[in-house]
Amino acid sequence: MRTYGGATAEQRTSLRRRRLMESGLELFSRRGYAHTSISAVLRHAGLKDRYVTESFSSLDDLMAALIRDIYDEQITRCTGAIDTDQPLRDRARNMIDIIVGLPLQDPRKGRVKLTESLGAGSLTARERRLGLQRKSGLVNSLLREGLHDPRTDTTPRSVAVVGAVSEMLLSWFNGILNISREELVDQGLLLFDAITEHASATSRE
């Protein structure tokens, strides 16, 4: 296999893609999606114009890739948090804490995911929907553990939990909710508890 500078063509393409994504993350979080262009991303990454089309078809495509990466990271961590022998409530708390912790651990990812991605196009919107569906699936797996009747459909309830926590997180990130991280997690857990109790009661009827 032919190499250049010790790297194959595939490896160089992958490295350029990663550089573009890092630059996109930095510029989207600092300038905002609406004030960022493909040319600006290329300049920041130190790459020539011809290299962007090998990785992304548009700025929206770049944002979509970033959102997919962010959700992949969170889903992996959330899956690990709930795949333990801890009590159900503790696992739910750990999952909510992971979701809430993103803006604190990497404010760039927090801003891109929670605010800047909302102004992107259809590709990004699709990745957001898929990410929320995957999170809802994890919550649904927790809700179903306490059911007496496995035929009870908890899908709408899991969507409600994820949607509510996401909205609370957005308000917290934007400074509308003036509470601590622990308080925000507690509020999310309170919602999970209420829906869990309702689902369990419904399945006994």
C-alpha positions in Angstrom: 0.0 0.0 0.0 1.4 3.4 -1.0 2.1 5.8 1.8 3.1 9.5 2.0 4.8 10.8 5.1 4.2 7.4 6.8 0.4 7.5 6.2 -1.8 5.9 3.7 -4.3 7.8 1.5 -7.2 6.6 3.7 -5.4 7.7 6.8 -4.7 11.1 5.4 -8.3 11.6 4.4 -9.4 10.6 7.9 -7.0 13.0 9.5 -8.2 15.8 7.3 -11.8 15.0 8.1 -11.0 15.1 11.8 -9.2 18.5 11.4 -12.3 19.9 9.7 -14.5 18.6 12.4 -12.3 20.1 15.1 -12.3 23.5 13.3 -16.0 23.3 12.8 -16.6 22.6 16.5 -14.4 25.5 17.5 -15.9 28.0 15.0 -19.5 27.0 15.5 -19.1 27.4 19.3 -17.2 30.6 19.1 -18.8 32.5 16.1 -22.0 30.6 15.8 -23.2 28.5 12.9 -24.9 31.4 11.1 -21.6 33.3 11.1 -19.3 30.5 9.9 -18.6 29.5 6.3 -16.9 26.5 4.7 -14.0 28.8 3.8 -13.5 29.9 7.4 -13.5 26.2 8.5 -10.9 25.4 5.8 -8.7 28.3 6.8 -8.9 27.4 10.5 -8.0 23.8 9.7 -5.1 24.9 7.4 -6.5 23.0 4.4 -7.1 23.8 0.8 -10.5 24.2 -0.8 -10.4 20.9 -2.6 -10.2 18.9 0.6 -13.6 19.8 2.0 -15.7 17.9 -0.7 -13.9 14.6 0.1 -15.4 14.7 3.6 -18.5 16.9 3.6 -21.1 18.1 1.1 -22.0 21.3 2.9 -21.7 23.2 6.2 -24.9 21.4 7.3 -23.2 18.1 6.6 -20.3 19.1 8.8 -22.6 20.1 11.6 -24.5 16.8 11.3 -21.3 14.9 11.6 -20.5 16.8 14.8 -23.9 16.2 16.3 -23.6 12.5 15.4 -20.3 12.3 17.2 -21.6 14.1 20.3 -24.6 11.8 20.5 -22.4 8.7 19.9 -20.2 9.7 22.9 -23.2 10.4 25.1 -25.1 7.2 24.2 -22.0 5.1 24.8 -21.5 6.7 28.2 -25.2 6.4 29.1 -25.3 2.8 28.1 -22.4 2.1 30.4 -24.1 3.9 33.2 -27.3 1.9 33.0 -25.7 -1.5 32.2 -24.7 -2.1 35.9 -26.1 -3.9 38.9 -27.0 -0.7 40.7 -30.7 0.0 41.6 -32.9 1.3 38.9 -33.1 4.8 40.3 -29.3 5.1 40.7 -28.8 4.1 37.1 -31.4 6.6 35.9 -29.7 9.4 38.0 -26.3 8.5 36.5 -27.7 8.7 32.9 -29.3 12.1 33.6 -26.0 13.3 35.1 -24.1 12.3 32.0 -26.5 14.2 29.8 -26.5 17.3 32.0 -22.7 17.2 32.4 -21.9 17.8 28.7 -21.9 21.6 28.7 -19.6 21.6 31.8 -17.1 19.1 30.5 -16.9 20.7 27.0 -18.7 24.0 26.7 -18.0 23.9 22.9 -20.0 20.7 22.5 -22.7 22.0 24.8 -23.3 25.1 22.7 -23.1 23.3 19.4 -25.5 20.6 20.5 -28.0 22.7 22.5 -28.1 25.9 20.5 -26.1 26.2 17.3 -27.4 22.9 15.8 -30.9 24.3 15.9 -30.0 26.8 13.2 -28.5 24.2 10.8 -30.3 22.3 8.0 -32.2 19.1 7.4 -29.1 16.8 7.8 -28.4 18.1 11.2 -32.1 18.0 12.2 -32.2 14.3 11.2 -29.2 13.5 13.4 -30.8 15.3 16.3 -34.0 13.2 15.9 -32.0 10.0 15.7 -30.0 11.0 18.8 -33.1 11.7 20.8 -34.7 8.5 19.6 -31.6 6.5 20.8 -31.7 8.3 24.2 -35.5 7.5 24.4 -34.7 3.9 23.8 -32.3 3.8 26.7 -34.9 5.4 29.0 -37.5 3.0 27.7 -35.4 0.1 28.7 -35.2 1.4 32.3 -39.0 2.1 32.4 -39.8 -1.4 31.3 -37.9 -3.0 34.2 -40.6 -2.1 36.7 -43.6 -3.2 34.7 -46.0 -5.9 35.9 -47.5 -6.2 32.4 -44.9 -6.3 29.7 -47.6 -5.4 27.1 -47.7 -1.8 28.5 -46.3 0.6 25.9 -43.8 2.9 27.6 -42.5 4.5 24.4 -44.5 7.8 24.8 -43.3 8.1 28.4 -39.7 7.6 27.5 -40.0 10.3 24.8 -41.6 12.6 27.4 -38.7 12.1 29.8 -36.0 12.8 27.2 -37.9 15.8 25.8 -38.4 17.3 29.2 -34.8 16.8 30.4 -33.6 18.3 27.1 -35.7 21.4 27.5 -34.6 21.9 31.2 -31.0 21.5 30.1 -31.4 24.1 27.4 -33.0 26.5 29.8 -30.2 25.9 32.3 -27.5 26.3 29.7 -29.1 29.6 28.6 -29.3 30.9 32.1 -33.0 30.8 32.4 -32.9 28.1 35.2 -30.7 29.4 37.9 -30.0 26.1 39.7 -27.0 23.9 40.3 -26.1 20.8 38.3 -27.2 18.6 41.2 -30.6 20.3 41.4 -31.1 20.0 37.6 -30.3 16.2 37.9 -32.7 16.0 40.8 -35.5 17.6 38.8 -34.9 15.2 35.9 -34.9 12.2 38.3 -38.1 13.5 39.9 -39.7 13.4 36.5 -38.4 9.9 35.8 -39.7 8.7 39.2 -43.2 10.1 38.5 -43.4 8.5 35.1 -42.0 5.2 36.4 -44.6 5.1 39.1 -47.4 5.9 36.7 -46.2 3.2 34.2 -46.0 0.6 37.0 -49.4 1.5 38.3 -50.9 1.4 34.8 -49.4 -2.1 34.1 -51.1 -3.5 37.2 -54.6 -2.4 36.1 
